[in-house]
Amino acid sequence: MHVTFYKVDEGRLCSWIATTPKGKPFQGTTMASGSNLPHDLAQFVVEATLGFQRGFWGLLANGATFESVAGRRRTKPGRQLIRAHHDALIETEHLVNGHVSAWRAGRSTPAGPALDAMLVRWRVLPVDGALHLEWRTRHLPRVKHDDRRGRLASRPRAAPSHR
């Protein structure tokens, strides 16, 4: 998935647009930035650096349709994906916030060097400039509704048939 982060409003705000390989671009949220890393950019860096695939960015790349991402139409499969991976999503949020908080406080974290590098890139980015990033998508198991249990269950993707 290709994600472009923009520095807008004289550098006070950040917005982003994502494009999945088979989809059309969609607008993400706009957030405060100032001279620090915007929340979604810091989250992107930590999730990518530490290989978290069931956090916000990993689920988004797999088709999740979050209510907070107004530029992407909510779909039943997109909502089911979020529900099926809800616990991992919440855990990833906590882990990411812990790494970002440690980094901002000057404490050591495995994501620190990547956050440092991205902060330099963000600070030198001109207003209305763009950072082009790639999210390496690892496909998660498909989700189906288990009617007997009244909940969602993930199932492995079928192997492609070779005819």
Sequence and secondary structure as in RCSB ss.txt:
>XXXX:A:sequence
MHVTFYKVDEGRLCSWIATTPKGKPFQGTTMASGSNLPHDLAQFVVEATLGFQRGFWGLLANGATFESVAGRRRT
KPGRQLIRAHHDALIETEHLVNGHVSAWRAGRSTPAGPALDAMLVRWRVLPVDGALHLEWRTRHLPRVKHDDRRG
RLASRPRAAPSHR
>XXXX:A:secstr
 EEEEEEETTTTEEEEEEE TTS  EEEEEEE TTS  HHHHHHHHHHHHT  SSHHHHHHTT   TT TTS   
HHHHHHHHHTHHHHHHHHHHHHHHHHHHHTT   TTHHHHHHHHHHHHHS TT EEEEE       EEEEETTTT
EEEEE        
